[in-house]
């Protein structure tokens, strides 16, 4: 999941961003409301996690403006203001959920999983490509009856390929979505992780699912569509 995290407390921002990345998410950070607005309008995020009390532009005003512009991405408020009227104001502005500080990272991750399920639909948490099955809730992968153990980064890469399947995705899109950094044309990180996935997903006695499209990128393609 690609997350925009906006929080003006630098220490808390670093702590939350590190925890989200450790859990396998891609995180873009913003330190104030104006920066968050620019990132939300110019990036492609799966969810926004926004503080309410931010300099330059408060979270409620920001969300109201984003909704008026047609942004439909799920939004979670994090704030020290936990009274009923504050929660009502945030939800009425267009937020989908509300988490009051202090909170545990585990609770934040659980809320994000719930938002992801709600966005996809409760019955649509499985991605399937041929005999490969990816459970986005349980964070598990299997091919046929074989369980496949992946690191968080490998899982994020496979999920991104599966969501685009059978279309080809370029290295730039992969790096920006899975590694939350601007693409460096000289980096070999995508090729390295594609090789990691191939070694785990495509065993020698199985039809290959992961395809390299020279000069374009990579694709997860069912054998019957190849």
Backbone as ProteinMPNN parsed JSONL, in Angstrom:
{"seq_chain_A": "XXXXXXXXXXXXXXXXXXXXXXXXXXXXXXXXXXXXXXXXXXXXXXXXXXXXXXXXXXXXXXXXXXXXXXXXXXXXXXXXXXXXXXXXXXXXXXXXXXXXXXXXXXXXXXXXXXXXXXXXXXXXXXXXXXXXXXXXXXXXXXXXXXXXXXXXXXXXXXXXXXXXXXXXXXXXXXXXXXXXXXXXXXXXXXXXXXXXXXXXXXXXXXXXXXXXXXXXXXXXXXXXXX", "coords_chain_A": {"N_chain_A": [[0.848, -1.189, 0.0], [0.575, 2.205, -0.869], [1.259, 5.05, 0.915], [0.389, 8.33, 1.947], [1.724, 10.231, 4.407], [1.109, 12.683, 6.688], [2.323, 14.842, 9.053], [3.136, 17.178, 11.526], [4.821, 16.932, 13.675], [8.015, 16.154, 13.853], [9.488, 14.042, 15.034], [7.509, 12.114, 15.626], [6.581, 11.717, 13.043], [8.812, 10.521, 11.789], [8.964, 8.174, 13.314], [6.463, 6.881, 12.789], [6.588, 6.615, 9.995], [8.814, 4.934, 9.714], [7.845, 2.616, 10.982], [5.646, 1.948, 9.334], [6.948, 1.459, 6.917], [8.527, -0.706, 7.668], [6.535, -2.552, 7.934], [6.019, -3.092, 5.347], [4.861, -1.178, 3.718], [4.753, 1.556, 1.364], [5.872, 4.846, 1.782], [5.171, 8.258, 1.551], [6.168, 11.349, 2.856], [4.902, 14.262, 4.508], [5.276, 17.506, 5.955], [3.642, 19.57, 6.644], [0.395, 21.155, 6.092], [0.225, 22.356, 3.544], [2.248, 21.135, 2.075], [1.294, 18.551, 2.198], [-1.08, 18.791, 0.727], [-0.092, 19.335, -1.862], [1.287, 16.924, -2.35], [-0.811, 15.068, -2.222], [-2.389, 15.825, -4.368], [-0.711, 15.437, -6.502], [0.386, 12.942, -6.429], [0.049, 9.321, -6.535], [-1.688, 7.705, -4.368], [-2.638, 5.082, -2.092], [-3.879, 5.457, 0.308], [-4.459, 8.176, 2.567], [-2.906, 9.438, 5.432], [-3.469, 11.678, 7.805], [-2.551, 14.331, 9.939], [-4.559, 16.503, 11.972], [-4.133, 19.065, 13.153], [-2.159, 20.997, 11.617], [0.454, 23.183, 10.441], [0.041, 25.967, 8.16], [-2.039, 24.733, 6.593], [-4.872, 23.289, 7.828], [-5.895, 19.895, 8.655], [-8.658, 19.247, 8.347], [-9.69, 21.249, 6.648], [-8.048, 20.735, 4.469], [-8.846, 18.097, 3.705], [-11.535, 18.55, 3.078], [-11.216, 20.208, 0.835], [-9.849, 18.465, -0.898], [-11.754, 16.461, -1.315], [-13.734, 17.933, -2.615], [-12.44, 18.347, -4.988], [-12.63, 15.926, -6.09], [-11.085, 13.779, -5.219], [-10.937, 10.464, -4.295], [-9.626, 8.724, -2.631], [-9.12, 6.689, 0.307], [-9.107, 8.195, 3.582], [-7.47, 8.709, 6.621], [-7.642, 10.236, 9.698], [-5.281, 11.361, 12.097], [-4.979, 12.505, 15.352], [-4.701, 14.651, 18.26], [-6.989, 15.632, 19.193], [-9.754, 14.474, 20.535], [-12.466, 14.688, 21.143], [-16.035, 14.251, 20.753], [-17.247, 16.125, 19.013], [-15.067, 16.939, 17.508], [-14.335, 14.595, 16.171], [-16.644, 14.214, 14.665], [-16.578, 16.489, 13.036], [-14.279, 15.966, 11.51], [-14.979, 13.57, 10.167], [-17.252, 14.398, 8.798], [-16.084, 16.169, 7.05], [-15.025, 14.519, 5.191], [-13.306, 12.447, 5.795], [-12.456, 8.966, 6.319], [-11.878, 7.505, 8.567], [-10.763, 7.756, 12.022], [-8.261, 8.354, 14.3], [-7.179, 8.616, 17.55], [-4.551, 10.28, 19.218], [-2.591, 9.325, 22.081], [-1.586, 6.475, 20.123], [-1.112, 3.011, 19.254], [1.293, 1.582, 16.996], [0.476, -0.838, 15.959], [-2.33, -0.614, 16.069], [-2.758, 1.436, 14.226], [-1.866, 0.142, 11.883], [-3.779, -1.882, 11.748], [-6.108, -0.363, 11.328], [-5.507, 0.656, 8.805], [-5.455, -1.689, 7.295], [-8.15, -2.333, 7.476], [-9.309, -0.176, 6.1], [-8.257, -0.695, 3.589], [-9.529, -3.136, 2.987], [-12.166, -2.263, 2.918], [-12.098, -0.52, 0.763], [-11.469, -2.239, -1.364], [-13.501, -4.041, -1.141], [-15.067, -6.466, 0.851], [-14.991, -9.107, -0.051], [-13.054, -9.189, -1.89], [-10.311, -9.528, -1.393], [-8.409, -11.147, -2.346], [-5.913, -11.755, -4.729], [-5.536, -13.232, -7.846], [-3.581, -14.924, -10.162], [-3.474, -17.086, -12.626], [-2.495, -20.071, -11.153], [-1.52, -18.846, -8.946], [-1.995, -17.324, -5.839], [-2.689, -14.481, -3.953], [-3.092, -13.281, -0.804], [-4.268, -10.424, 0.423], [-5.001, -9.581, 2.921], [-4.272, -11.516, 4.895], [-1.668, -11.514, 4.188], [-0.283, -13.468, 2.747], [1.061, -15.854, 0.386], [0.474, -18.256, -2.122], [1.153, -20.896, -4.427], [-0.69, -22.96, -6.263], [-0.867, -25.627, -4.137], [1.34, -24.961, -2.764], [2.971, -23.114, -0.322], [4.369, -19.868, -0.289], [7.047, -18.12, 0.965], [7.616, -14.766, 1.494], [9.532, -11.725, 1.692], [8.625, -8.499, 3.11], [9.103, -6.51, 1.159], [9.331, -8.001, -1.19], [6.754, -9.059, -1.268], [5.257, -6.696, -1.642], [6.142, -5.96, -4.187], [5.29, -8.167, -5.736], [2.529, -7.975, -5.332], [2.015, -5.53, -6.624], [2.652, -6.17, -9.283], [0.722, -8.151, -9.702], [-1.673, -6.736, -9.451], [-1.579, -5.213, -11.739], [-1.539, -7.128, -13.695], [-2.571, -8.609, -16.817], [-0.834, -6.708, -17.75], [2.162, -4.906, -18.633], [4.493, -3.418, -16.408], [6.569, -0.609, -15.936], [10.029, 0.01, -14.895], [10.284, 2.478, -13.616], [7.699, 3.03, -12.56], [7.492, 0.85, -10.809], [9.61, 1.271, -8.936], [8.822, 3.75, -7.82], [6.404, 3.061, -6.651], [6.9, 0.859, -5.004], [9.301, 1.34, -3.678], [9.198, 3.95, -2.784], [10.689, 6.213, -3.815], [12.307, 8.484, -6.08], [12.911, 7.437, -9.421], [16.023, 6.035, -10.225], [17.912, 5.858, -12.945], [20.165, 4.283, -13.086], [19.992, 2.32, -11.205], [19.863, -1.073, -10.028], [18.014, -2.358, -8.566], [15.363, -3.216, -9.046], [15.626, -5.318, -10.92], [17.087, -7.09, -9.338], [15.238, -7.764, -7.291], [13.188, -8.836, -8.831], [14.457, -11.147, -9.688], [14.699, -12.421, -7.204], [11.974, -12.922, -6.697], [11.324, -14.592, -8.883], [12.818, -16.864, -8.264], [11.368, -17.867, -6.179], [8.667, -17.944, -6.923], [8.449, -19.044, -9.535], [9.165, -22.1, -9.966], [11.41, -24.638, -11.321], [9.858, -26.752, -12.449], [7.448, -25.618, -13.021], [5.111, -23.644, -14.98], [6.275, -20.523, -16.198], [5.483, -17.442, -14.682], [6.337, -14.825, -14.289], [7.353, -12.36, -16.377], [9.819, -10.834, -18.456], [9.806, -7.9, -20.255], [11.573, -6.698, -22.67], [13.158, -3.577, -22.604], [10.895, -2.357, -21.687], [9.648, -3.343, -19.212], [8.305, -5.325, -16.595], [6.086, -8.152, -16.167], [3.301, -9.956, -14.833], [2.09, -12.794, -15.973], [-0.452, -15.012, -16.94], [0.054, -18.413, -18.01], [-1.642, -19.2, -20.115], [-2.192, -16.835, -21.348], [0.081, -15.931, -22.395]], "CA_chain_A": [[0.0, 0.0, 0.0], [1.323, 3.455, -0.911], [0.627, 5.921, 1.906], [0.849, 9.685, 2.209], [1.696, 10.473, 5.849], [1.323, 14.105, 6.969], [2.408, 15.058, 10.499], [4.105, 18.253, 11.741], [5.766, 16.517, 14.711], [9.04, 15.439, 13.084], [9.847, 12.797, 15.701], [6.411, 11.172, 15.404], [6.56, 11.42, 11.606], [9.868, 9.541, 11.51], [8.599, 6.911, 13.971], [5.37, 6.238, 12.058], [7.059, 6.256, 8.655], [9.677, 3.761, 9.845], [7.003, 1.467, 11.288], [4.863, 1.603, 8.149], [7.854, 0.86, 5.937], [8.9, -2.016, 8.189], [5.388, -3.427, 7.678], [5.939, -3.358, 3.917], [4.185, -0.118, 2.989], [5.523, 2.64, 0.773], [5.436, 6.041, 2.495], [5.586, 9.619, 1.238], [5.979, 12.154, 4.061], [4.668, 15.703, 4.407], [5.471, 18.102, 7.268], [2.607, 20.571, 6.898], [-0.785, 20.98, 5.262], [0.463, 22.757, 2.161], [3.038, 20.068, 1.461], [0.396, 17.404, 2.064], [-2.0, 19.052, -0.382], [0.638, 19.144, -3.118], [1.568, 15.501, -2.522], [-2.071, 14.364, -2.469], [-2.89, 16.183, -5.694], [0.236, 15.086, -7.557], [0.851, 11.566, -6.275], [-0.958, 8.257, -6.625], [-1.611, 7.03, -3.08], [-3.741, 4.18, -1.761], [-4.54, 6.003, 1.489], [-3.839, 9.344, 3.18], [-2.931, 9.49, 6.892], [-3.261, 13.111, 7.99], [-2.78, 15.02, 11.205], [-5.524, 17.594, 11.798], [-3.528, 20.346, 13.516], [-0.922, 21.202, 10.874], [0.667, 24.56, 9.999], [-0.27, 26.41, 6.8], [-3.362, 24.266, 6.181], [-5.282, 22.23, 8.752], [-6.321, 18.674, 7.999], [-10.078, 19.26, 7.987], [-9.815, 22.072, 5.44], [-7.375, 20.018, 3.384], [-9.687, 16.984, 3.249], [-12.718, 19.116, 2.427], [-10.805, 20.668, -0.497], [-9.515, 17.3, -1.733], [-13.009, 15.803, -1.702], [-14.39, 18.784, -3.613], [-11.718, 18.172, -6.247], [-12.938, 14.593, -6.601], [-10.172, 12.736, -4.756], [-11.755, 9.455, -3.613], [-8.77, 7.84, -1.862], [-9.448, 6.652, 1.739], [-8.367, 9.133, 4.424], [-7.487, 8.452, 8.058], [-7.133, 11.328, 10.516], [-4.648, 11.108, 13.377], [-5.035, 13.79, 16.037], [-4.829, 14.664, 19.722], [-8.322, 16.151, 19.503], [-10.576, 13.281, 20.51], [-13.849, 14.882, 21.553], [-17.011, 13.825, 19.751], [-17.461, 17.153, 17.986], [-13.894, 16.945, 16.629], [-14.443, 13.428, 15.287], [-17.741, 14.471, 13.729], [-16.106, 17.48, 12.053], [-13.354, 15.312, 10.6], [-15.695, 12.618, 9.319], [-18.13, 15.171, 7.906], [-15.257, 16.8, 6.018], [-14.753, 13.531, 4.147], [-12.403, 11.383, 6.236], [-13.077, 7.654, 6.459], [-11.628, 6.972, 9.905], [-10.257, 8.753, 12.954], [-7.458, 7.701, 15.332], [-6.797, 9.631, 18.537], [-3.251, 10.117, 19.864], [-1.56, 8.411, 21.565], [-2.08, 5.198, 19.625], [-0.033, 2.078, 18.941], [1.504, 1.336, 15.571], [-0.358, -1.991, 15.596], [-3.693, -0.154, 15.806], [-2.728, 2.152, 12.956], [-1.781, -0.848, 10.813], [-5.082, -2.547, 11.667], [-7.048, 0.571, 10.689], [-5.164, 0.729, 7.39], [-5.941, -2.924, 6.668], [-9.609, -2.23, 7.381], [-9.607, 0.75, 5.007], [-7.954, -1.399, 2.346], [-10.61, -4.094, 2.719], [-13.373, -1.504, 2.58], [-11.923, 0.03, -0.578], [-11.518, -3.33, -2.344], [-14.663, -4.89, -0.93], [-14.695, -7.523, 1.789], [-14.787, -10.381, -0.709], [-12.096, -8.997, -2.963], [-8.99, -9.355, -0.805], [-7.514, -12.107, -2.97], [-5.474, -11.532, -6.104], [-5.195, -14.516, -8.454], [-3.031, -14.976, -11.509], [-3.338, -18.516, -12.857], [-2.588, -20.815, -9.888], [-0.899, -18.026, -7.908], [-2.991, -16.628, -5.03], [-2.119, -13.523, -3.007], [-4.079, -12.844, 0.186], [-3.832, -9.099, 0.841], [-5.31, -9.405, 4.34], [-3.399, -12.401, 5.666], [-0.296, -11.255, 3.73], [0.279, -14.764, 2.389], [1.106, -16.179, -1.042], [0.658, -19.665, -2.429], [0.987, -21.294, -5.821], [-1.292, -24.261, -6.089], [-0.885, -25.958, -2.708], [2.649, -24.617, -2.211], [3.083, -21.839, 0.344], [5.57, -19.133, -0.684], [7.448, -17.139, 1.969], [8.192, -13.571, 0.894], [9.787, -10.567, 2.546], [7.641, -7.434, 2.892], [9.373, -5.829, -0.102], [8.97, -8.941, -2.257], [5.293, -9.119, -1.303], [4.775, -5.449, -2.247], [6.435, -6.024, -5.625], [4.398, -9.148, -6.354], [1.181, -7.399, -5.314], [1.951, -4.5, -7.667], [2.604, -6.871, -10.57], [-0.555, -8.864, -9.808], [-2.737, -5.757, -9.675], [-1.481, -4.746, -13.13], [-1.575, -8.288, -14.599], [-1.337, -9.078, -17.457], [-0.125, -5.578, -18.344], [3.56, -4.705, -18.254], [4.775, -2.192, -15.649], [7.95, -0.186, -16.119], [10.863, 0.119, -13.709], [9.993, 3.73, -12.928], [6.473, 2.845, -11.773], [7.769, -0.104, -9.737], [10.429, 1.914, -7.905], [8.064, 4.798, -7.138], [5.316, 2.473, -5.87], [7.38, -0.133, -4.043], [10.441, 1.843, -2.906], [8.91, 5.347, -2.445], [11.77, 7.114, -4.163], [12.332, 8.768, -7.513], [13.662, 6.415, -10.144], [17.411, 6.247, -10.623], [18.095, 5.033, -14.134], [21.301, 3.386, -12.952], [19.794, 1.324, -10.151], [19.57, -2.434, -10.455], [17.233, -2.953, -7.488], [14.182, -3.906, -9.56], [16.081, -6.589, -11.484], [17.485, -7.963, -8.233], [14.055, -8.285, -6.615], [12.489, -9.708, -9.78], [15.139, -12.439, -9.614], [14.286, -13.037, -5.942], [10.614, -13.441, -6.873], [11.345, -15.721, -9.817], [13.353, -18.036, -7.587], [10.369, -18.373, -5.241], [7.356, -18.125, -7.567], [8.558, -19.88, -10.732], [10.083, -23.232, -9.82], [11.762, -25.218, -12.638], [8.834, -27.635, -13.008], [6.194, -24.87, -13.14], [5.089, -22.622, -16.031], [6.748, -19.217, -15.732], [4.485, -16.374, -14.614], [6.987, -13.509, -14.3], [7.942, -12.139, -17.702], [10.581, -9.617, -18.732], [9.527, -7.301, -21.556], [12.795, -5.922, -22.872], [12.997, -2.172, -22.904], [9.63, -1.854, -21.151], [9.528, -3.619, -17.784], [8.011, -6.685, -16.17], [4.664, -8.458, -16.12], [2.872, -11.234, -14.284], [1.225, -13.213, -17.078], [-0.878, -16.418, -16.918], [0.608, -19.155, -19.157], [-2.592, -19.245, -21.245], [-2.259, -15.505, -22.003], [1.428, -15.576, -22.881]], "C_chain_A": [[0.886, 1.242, 0.0], [0.586, 4.507, -0.096], [1.241, 7.31, 1.876], [0.646, 9.945, 3.699], [2.044, 11.927, 6.107], [1.239, 14.335, 8.474], [3.472, 16.12, 10.751], [5.076, 17.976, 12.882], [6.812, 15.618, 14.043], [9.409, 14.099, 13.7], [8.776, 11.733, 15.476], [6.344, 10.771, 13.941], [7.597, 10.357, 11.267], [9.515, 8.173, 12.091], [7.516, 6.165, 13.182], [5.82, 5.78, 10.679], [7.926, 5.006, 8.706], [8.851, 2.504, 10.106], [6.182, 1.004, 10.1], [5.737, 0.941, 7.088], [8.289, -0.528, 6.371], [7.791, -3.036, 7.934], [5.168, -3.672, 6.193], [5.248, -2.294, 3.094], [5.193, 0.869, 2.393], [4.986, 3.95, 1.331], [6.041, 7.301, 1.896], [5.249, 10.487, 2.446], [5.763, 13.626, 3.734], [4.698, 16.276, 5.815], [4.458, 19.192, 7.605], [1.471, 20.376, 5.893], [-0.572, 21.324, 3.801], [1.244, 21.687, 1.404], [2.174, 18.832, 1.238], [-0.568, 17.594, 0.897], [-1.304, 18.822, -1.721], [0.864, 17.662, -3.387], [0.303, 14.723, -2.864], [-2.575, 14.619, -3.885], [-1.99, 15.696, -6.818], [0.774, 13.664, -7.466], [-0.298, 10.584, -6.425], [-0.845, 7.411, -5.365], [-2.832, 6.146, -2.866], [-4.525, 4.685, -0.555], [-3.758, 7.216, 1.979], [-3.992, 9.24, 4.693], [-2.519, 10.898, 7.277], [-3.486, 13.542, 9.431], [-3.798, 16.137, 10.947], [-4.873, 18.945, 12.057], [-2.166, 20.482, 12.845], [-0.771, 22.664, 10.502], [0.327, 24.738, 8.529], [-1.658, 25.982, 6.335], [-3.761, 23.112, 7.105], [-5.881, 21.052, 7.987], [-7.763, 18.673, 7.545], [-10.299, 20.06, 6.716], [-9.194, 21.371, 4.239], [-8.267, 18.91, 2.829], [-10.919, 17.5, 2.531], [-12.38, 19.567, 0.998], [-10.501, 19.506, -1.426], [-10.775, 16.582, -2.205], [-13.751, 16.624, -2.75], [-13.744, 18.656, -4.98], [-11.881, 16.765, -6.803], [-11.992, 13.491, -6.169], [-10.939, 11.742, -3.893], [-10.941, 8.518, -2.736], [-9.184, 7.841, -0.381], [-8.54, 7.566, 2.556], [-8.57, 8.783, 5.888], [-6.889, 9.655, 8.766], [-6.428, 10.769, 11.743], [-4.547, 12.454, 14.091], [-5.12, 13.612, 17.543], [-6.212, 15.141, 20.147], [-9.341, 15.024, 19.375], [-12.009, 13.458, 20.946], [-14.794, 14.557, 20.403], [-17.163, 14.856, 18.646], [-16.286, 17.233, 17.012], [-13.941, 15.769, 15.661], [-15.532, 13.636, 14.246], [-17.295, 15.44, 12.646], [-15.18, 16.83, 11.033], [-14.046, 14.362, 9.646], [-16.615, 13.336, 8.342], [-17.349, 15.866, 6.797], [-14.912, 15.826, 4.898], [-13.77, 12.454, 4.531], [-13.17, 10.081, 6.413], [-12.895, 7.056, 7.848], [-10.859, 8.016, 10.708], [-9.526, 8.015, 14.065], [-6.898, 8.771, 16.262], [-5.441, 9.298, 19.153], [-3.427, 10.084, 21.381], [-2.179, 7.096, 21.125], [-0.881, 4.306, 19.324], [0.096, 1.928, 17.43], [0.644, 0.174, 15.104], [-1.79, -1.567, 15.292], [-3.761, 0.61, 14.49], [-2.693, 1.175, 11.792], [-3.112, -1.583, 10.632], [-6.115, -1.654, 10.997], [-6.777, 0.661, 9.188], [-5.611, -0.531, 6.651], [-7.455, -2.877, 6.48], [-10.012, -1.294, 6.249], [-9.341, 0.091, 3.66], [-9.032, -2.399, 1.985], [-11.871, -3.384, 2.274], [-13.288, -0.976, 1.156], [-12.058, -1.056, -1.64], [-12.816, -4.108, -2.291], [-14.242, -6.086, -0.104], [-14.364, -8.829, 1.095], [-13.724, -10.317, -1.794], [-10.697, -8.754, -2.403], [-7.983, -10.351, -1.361], [-7.19, -11.672, -4.386], [-5.043, -12.879, -6.664], [-4.683, -14.309, -9.88], [-2.683, -16.428, -11.768], [-3.477, -19.239, -11.524], [-1.894, -20.095, -8.731], [-1.984, -17.246, -7.177], [-2.304, -15.762, -3.983], [-3.235, -13.046, -2.095], [-3.586, -11.522, 0.778], [-4.106, -8.824, 2.311], [-4.375, -10.237, 5.202], [-1.93, -12.215, 5.302], [0.418, -12.575, 3.425], [0.202, -14.977, 0.88], [1.229, -17.684, -1.176], [0.479, -19.876, -3.929], [0.539, -22.745, -5.817], [-1.435, -24.541, -4.605], [0.42, -25.561, -2.014], [2.647, -23.22, -1.603], [4.413, -21.177, -0.027], [5.858, -18.07, 0.371], [8.151, -15.973, 1.286], [8.519, -12.538, 1.965], [8.714, -9.509, 2.256], [7.846, -6.75, 1.54], [9.014, -6.727, -1.28], [7.46, -9.042, -2.396], [4.728, -7.879, -1.99], [5.002, -5.449, -3.754], [5.494, -6.989, -6.328], [2.967, -8.632, -6.396], [1.013, -6.374, -6.436], [1.87, -5.133, -9.049], [1.253, -7.548, -10.765], [-1.705, -7.908, -10.071], [-2.741, -5.261, -11.115], [-1.669, -5.872, -14.141], [-2.799, -8.273, -15.528], [-0.511, -7.95, -18.085], [1.307, -5.502, -17.819], [3.703, -3.398, -17.482], [6.259, -1.881, -15.768], [8.7, -0.071, -14.806], [10.556, 1.391, -12.921], [8.776, 3.584, -12.027], [6.719, 1.907, -10.603], [8.544, 0.554, -8.606], [9.613, 2.926, -7.128], [6.968, 4.213, -6.256], [5.828, 1.57, -4.757], [8.505, 0.395, -3.163], [10.294, 3.306, -2.491], [10.103, 6.285, -2.653], [11.719, 7.354, -5.664], [13.288, 7.808, -8.211], [15.06, 6.877, -10.504], [17.693, 5.302, -11.783], [19.237, 4.039, -14.018], [21.101, 2.293, -11.925], [19.436, -0.035, -10.725], [18.62, -3.125, -9.485], [16.018, -3.712, -8.0], [14.573, -5.27, -10.124], [16.447, -7.586, -10.385], [16.262, -8.591, -7.573], [13.184, -9.131, -7.541], [13.127, -11.093, -9.761], [14.796, -13.17, -8.318], [12.904, -13.678, -6.093], [10.592, -14.662, -7.785], [11.806, -16.999, -9.114], [12.329, -18.675, -6.656], [9.038, -18.716, -5.912], [7.417, -19.116, -8.715], [9.597, -20.981, -10.517], [10.309, -23.895, -11.176], [10.669, -26.075, -13.26], [7.481, -26.95, -13.179], [6.253, -23.904, -14.319], [5.491, -21.258, -15.467], [5.621, -18.187, -15.766], [5.113, -14.993, -14.771], [7.748, -13.346, -15.603], [8.716, -10.822, -17.742], [10.248, -9.142, -20.135], [10.653, -6.319, -21.83], [12.49, -4.484, -23.294], [11.735, -1.549, -22.333], [9.546, -2.074, -19.649], [9.215, -5.075, -17.524], [6.504, -6.881, -16.059], [4.459, -9.809, -15.458], [1.772, -11.738, -15.22], [0.852, -14.684, -16.936], [-0.334, -17.147, -18.141], [-0.327, -19.142, -20.37], [-2.676, -17.916, -21.992], [-0.937, -15.119, -22.616], [1.52, -15.723, -24.403]], "O_chain_A": [[1.837, 1.328, 0.776], [-0.57, 4.821, -0.376], [2.46, 7.458, 1.789], [-0.479, 9.886, 4.194], [3.148, 12.367, 5.785], [0.213, 14.06, 9.096], [4.592, 15.996, 10.256], [6.055, 18.704, 13.046], [6.53, 14.466, 13.71], [9.622, 13.123, 12.98], [9.094, 10.583, 15.171], [6.078, 9.611, 13.628], [7.303, 9.404, 10.546], [9.734, 7.143, 11.454], [7.636, 4.964, 12.938], [5.474, 4.682, 10.243], [7.803, 4.122, 7.858], [9.117, 1.451, 9.527], [6.034, -0.197, 9.877], [5.32, -0.019, 6.44], [8.409, -1.43, 5.542], [8.056, -4.223, 7.742], [4.235, -4.38, 5.814], [5.06, -2.474, 1.891], [6.324, 0.991, 2.861], [3.772, 4.155, 1.357], [7.258, 7.41, 1.748], [4.158, 10.371, 3.003], [6.364, 14.165, 2.805], [4.221, 15.647, 6.76], [4.426, 19.682, 8.734], [1.561, 19.559, 4.977], [-1.121, 20.666, 2.917], [0.945, 21.375, 0.252], [2.301, 18.148, 0.222], [-0.838, 16.647, 0.159], [-1.865, 18.186, -2.613], [0.662, 17.191, -4.506], [0.335, 13.821, -3.701], [-3.126, 13.722, -4.523], [-2.436, 15.555, -7.956], [1.534, 13.229, -8.331], [-1.467, 10.97, -6.44], [-0.012, 6.508, -5.292], [-3.914, 6.419, -3.385], [-5.708, 4.374, -0.411], [-2.538, 7.279, 1.826], [-5.09, 8.983, 5.186], [-1.362, 11.281, 7.102], [-4.477, 13.172, 10.06], [-3.885, 16.656, 9.833], [-5.041, 19.874, 11.267], [-1.142, 20.127, 13.429], [-1.775, 23.336, 10.266], [0.326, 23.78, 7.756], [-2.383, 26.783, 5.744], [-3.081, 22.088, 7.161], [-6.312, 21.184, 6.841], [-8.072, 18.155, 6.471], [-11.005, 19.615, 5.811], [-9.737, 21.406, 3.135], [-8.427, 18.796, 1.614], [-11.311, 16.959, 1.497], [-13.155, 19.339, 0.069], [-10.849, 19.546, -2.606], [-10.856, 16.146, -3.353], [-14.335, 16.061, -3.676], [-14.4, 18.83, -6.007], [-11.338, 16.443, -7.86], [-12.071, 12.376, -6.686], [-11.524, 12.12, -2.878], [-11.505, 7.596, -2.146], [-9.563, 8.889, 0.141], [-7.351, 7.697, 2.262], [-9.697, 8.585, 6.341], [-5.762, 10.055, 8.474], [-6.908, 9.818, 12.36], [-4.084, 13.434, 13.508], [-5.548, 12.571, 18.04], [-6.566, 15.065, 21.324], [-9.746, 14.657, 18.272], [-12.719, 12.466, 21.11], [-14.407, 14.584, 19.235], [-17.204, 14.502, 17.468], [-16.469, 17.552, 15.837], [-13.629, 15.916, 14.48], [-15.362, 13.277, 13.081], [-17.597, 15.24, 11.469], [-15.276, 17.102, 9.836], [-13.743, 14.342, 8.453], [-16.74, 12.927, 7.188], [-17.892, 16.123, 5.723], [-14.553, 16.238, 3.796], [-13.418, 11.62, 3.697], [-14.382, 10.087, 6.63], [-13.673, 6.196, 8.261], [-10.373, 9.012, 10.17], [-10.106, 7.141, 14.708], [-6.233, 9.709, 15.823], [-5.207, 8.161, 19.565], [-4.32, 10.745, 21.912], [-3.179, 6.653, 21.689], [0.237, 4.796, 19.159], [-0.865, 2.122, 16.686], [0.136, 0.188, 13.983], [-2.407, -2.093, 14.366], [-4.712, 0.45, 13.724], [-3.416, 1.357, 10.812], [-3.522, -1.871, 9.508], [-6.913, -2.127, 10.188], [-7.712, 0.733, 8.391], [-6.087, -0.455, 5.518], [-7.979, -3.322, 5.459], [-10.955, -1.585, 5.514], [-10.094, 0.285, 2.706], [-9.416, -2.51, 0.821], [-12.564, -3.84, 1.365], [-14.278, -0.981, 0.425], [-12.677, -0.842, -2.683], [-13.199, -4.758, -3.263], [-13.176, -6.659, -0.332], [-13.538, -9.594, 1.593], [-13.52, -11.282, -2.531], [-9.979, -7.877, -2.882], [-6.84, -10.402, -0.908], [-8.072, -11.273, -5.147], [-4.269, -13.595, -6.029], [-5.293, -13.602, -10.682], [-1.721, -16.953, -11.208], [-4.472, -19.046, -10.825], [-1.705, -20.673, -7.661], [-2.804, -16.581, -7.81], [-1.455, -16.232, -3.226], [-4.217, -12.468, -2.562], [-2.615, -11.494, 1.535], [-3.502, -7.921, 2.89], [-3.756, -9.722, 6.133], [-1.046, -12.695, 6.012], [1.575, -12.768, 3.799], [-0.612, -14.363, 0.191], [1.988, -18.321, -0.445], [-0.243, -19.139, -4.601], [1.285, -23.642, -5.422], [-2.065, -23.763, -3.888], [0.587, -25.797, -0.817], [2.353, -22.245, -2.294], [5.452, -21.836, -0.075], [5.014, -17.215, 0.641], [9.15, -16.157, 0.591], [7.87, -12.481, 3.009], [7.983, -9.616, 1.271], [6.875, -6.442, 0.849], [8.45, -6.255, -2.267], [6.939, -9.103, -3.509], [3.827, -7.986, -2.823], [4.148, -4.987, -4.511], [4.959, -6.675, -7.391], [2.267, -8.828, -7.389], [-0.014, -6.354, -7.115], [1.1, -4.679, -9.895], [0.698, -7.525, -11.864], [-2.616, -8.23, -10.833], [-3.797, -4.926, -11.651], [-1.928, -5.611, -15.316], [-3.912, -7.969, -15.098], [0.407, -8.211, -18.864], [1.616, -5.966, -16.721], [3.109, -2.386, -17.853], [7.1, -2.778, -15.708], [8.095, -0.055, -13.734], [10.569, 1.377, -11.691], [8.816, 3.973, -10.86], [6.205, 2.144, -9.509], [8.177, 0.413, -7.44], [9.694, 2.968, -5.9], [6.63, 4.794, -5.224], [5.24, 1.526, -3.677], [8.656, -0.046, -2.024], [11.217, 3.851, -1.887], [10.467, 7.051, -1.761], [11.17, 6.554, -6.421], [14.324, 7.423, -7.669], [15.252, 7.977, -11.024], [17.708, 4.083, -11.61], [19.284, 3.059, -14.761], [21.956, 1.419, -11.784], [18.793, -0.137, -11.769], [18.433, -4.339, -9.562], [15.67, -4.753, -7.444], [13.916, -6.27, -9.835], [16.153, -8.777, -10.492], [16.236, -9.796, -7.322], [12.509, -10.05, -7.079], [12.423, -12.102, -9.811], [14.62, -14.389, -8.318], [12.685, -14.817, -5.68], [9.92, -15.65, -7.492], [11.256, -18.077, -9.34], [12.401, -19.871, -6.372], [8.364, -19.666, -5.514], [6.522, -19.948, -8.856], [10.77, -20.809, -10.851], [9.495, -23.736, -12.085], [10.558, -26.124, -14.485], [6.48, -27.612, -13.45], [7.326, -23.391, -14.635], [5.077, -20.896, -14.366], [4.898, -18.076, -16.756], [4.489, -14.089, -15.325], [8.675, -14.103, -15.894], [8.312, -9.829, -17.138], [10.39, -9.895, -21.098], [10.673, -5.222, -21.272], [11.693, -4.221, -24.195], [11.52, -0.345, -22.474], [9.394, -1.118, -18.888], [9.789, -5.962, -18.156], [5.747, -5.927, -15.883], [5.321, -10.686, -15.511], [0.672, -11.188, -15.257], [1.739, -15.53, -16.821], [-0.265, -16.555, -19.218], [0.131, -19.081, -21.511], [-3.164, -17.86, -23.121], [-0.836, -14.092, -23.286], [2.574, -15.468, -24.985]]}, "name": "protein", "num_of_chains": 1, "seq": "XXXXXXXXXXXXXXXXXXXXXXXXXXXXXXXXXXXXXXXXXXXXXXXXXXXXXXXXXXXXXXXXXXXXXXXXXXXXXXXXXXXXXXXXXXXXXXXXXXXXXXXXXXXXXXXXXXXXXXXXXXXXXXXXXXXXXXXXXXXXXXXXXXXXXXXXXXXXXXXXXXXXXXXXXXXXXXXXXXXXXXXXXXXXXXXXXXXXXXXXXXXXXXXXXXXXXXXXXXXXXXXXXX"}
